[in-house]
Amino acid sequence: MKYFSTRGAGPVTLDDALRLGIASDGGLFLPEQLPSFDVASFSAAETIPEVAQVLLQPFFEGSSLSGDLDRILAETFSFPIPATRLPVTGHDVSLLELYHGPTVAFKDVGAGFLAACLSRLEGNVENPLTILVATSGDTGGAVAAAFDRRPGMRVVVLFPDGRVSERQAHQLSCWSENVLSLKVQGAFDDCQALVKGAMADPALSAVHRFSSANSINIGRLLPQSTYYADASIRHYRRTGRRPGFIIPTGNLGNAFACIMAREMGLPIGPVILATNANRTIADYFDTLEWLPRASLQTLASAMDVGDPSNMERLRHLVGEADVLREQLGVLSVSDAQIKASIRQDFTDFGFATCPHTATATHTYRQLDSKLADEHDWILVATAHPAKFETIVEPLIGESVPVPAELAALLARPAHAVSIEPTLASLATVLG
Ligand SMILES: *Cc1c(COP(=O)(O)O)cnc(C)c1O
């Protein structure tokens, strides 16, 4: 399989697309063409790694990694991804639980797969590959967990000191010697500027082999299609119907993976994007004008994106707004609605949802009755509520039980080095 940039550059191999992350012309990599499947293609596949093997094999044709795909998938899908029926009377509605990985959020899947691939392609004990990641919370933990203890690989996590929750700070700082955690005396934008500055600095690049584990890397998207394939096939086998999906959306990586699975022939019905107050996508569908803007801070902070980068992939694959809005729904959910939805979920389902997941449950409750009656629905849960306990617990008036994966992390010792938001401070700690 060959890969091309959304802006035309290419072709490159999968190995190079994984290594480069972003294309030389600034575009995003997509496969030359998508393979086609039907439900029967997966008749011998029972587990998620087995579904992934069938689905992803064509993408690995010609890659040096293809002989290792089964081991890469076993490493990536080392935890369950169940779809659990919700108690909604008269309707078939499930919650796709993407939060059973090491940092209890869905980014564990993409980060784990990318780490399994990159360590095979680029791992070098003499001169490790240094992955730089600026994070406002979720991404850094998932990337650190994925590369933790991988020989020949090093991770440097930069987060804004005092601007992530206590539990998040712990999850960013509790790893082995190959992960360096830096609490930057500044804002998230300073962390991002430091990563860009370091990668562009000739003196630093002469000493270190830098890379990023950016969410636009095709290696983060491919494995995400797998859980949509698995959940839709299971649902189809059980009911004979194609379920709709409602997906909490920020940078559009998770939802793009679902749309890609539908394009490949998986039994997926309507797809609806649930965003927070950042209305860029909703306004695009309304006005047909693409107007990226600065992001607004919301309770669903991992979705605070004003310029969703994967829209470029979506427009390339499906079309412009007039086509897209025929094929996708979108609803922008306010902070007040997120709060109300977390309370309502606790009442209706007997457990709490995280602020991101609550945008999807709110969107489900707003469906017009025709859509709600004509389709079964799978609501996507992107993180465990215990990760956002300072928001969730006051709303439900109870503490959220901490899942075993998170408890194990919180029990580890944590250590982060404080740096000033300057390239000189970063250079010193990089060694
Ligand atoms: C990253 C993230 C999202 C948004 O996913 P995108 O792929 O950026 O659309 C939603 N929820 C949680 C918990 C996240 O960490």
The ligand as an SDF file (V2000), in Angstrom:
LIG
                    3D

 15 15  0  0  0  0  0  0  0  0999 V2000
   -8.5210   13.3790   22.6800 C   0  0  0  0  0  0  0  0  0  0  0  0
   -9.8320   13.1470   23.3430 C   0  0  0  0  0  0  0  0  0  0  0  0
  -11.0630   13.3740   22.6840 C   0  0  0  0  0  0  0  0  0  0  0  0
  -11.1310   13.9370   21.2790 C   0  0  0  0  0  0  0  0  0  0  0  0
  -10.6920   13.0050   20.3220 O   0  0  0  0  0  0  0  0  0  0  0  0
  -10.2840   13.5130   18.8430 P   0  0  0  0  0  0  0  0  0  0  0  0
   -9.7020   12.3200   18.1880 O   0  0  0  0  0  0  0  0  0  0  0  0
   -9.2740   14.6040   19.0530 O   0  0  0  0  0  0  0  0  0  0  0  0
  -11.5210   14.0020   18.1900 O   0  0  0  0  0  0  0  0  0  0  0  0
  -12.2380   13.0720   23.3400 C   0  0  0  0  0  0  0  0  0  0  0  0
  -12.2280   12.5980   24.6030 N   0  0  0  0  0  0  0  0  0  0  0  0
  -11.0780   12.3610   25.2760 C   0  0  0  0  0  0  0  0  0  0  0  0
  -11.1440   11.8470   26.6610 C   0  0  0  0  0  0  0  0  0  0  0  0
   -9.8380   12.6190   24.6740 C   0  0  0  0  0  0  0  0  0  0  0  0
   -8.7060   12.4140   25.3620 O   0  0  0  0  0  0  0  0  0  0  0  0
  1  2  1  0
  2  3  1  0
  2 14  2  0
  3  4  1  0
  3 10  2  0
  4  5  1  0
  5  6  1  0
  6  7  2  0
  6  8  1  0
  6  9  1  0
 10 11  1  0
 11 12  2  0
 12 13  1  0
 12 14  1  0
 14 15  1  0
M  END
$$$$
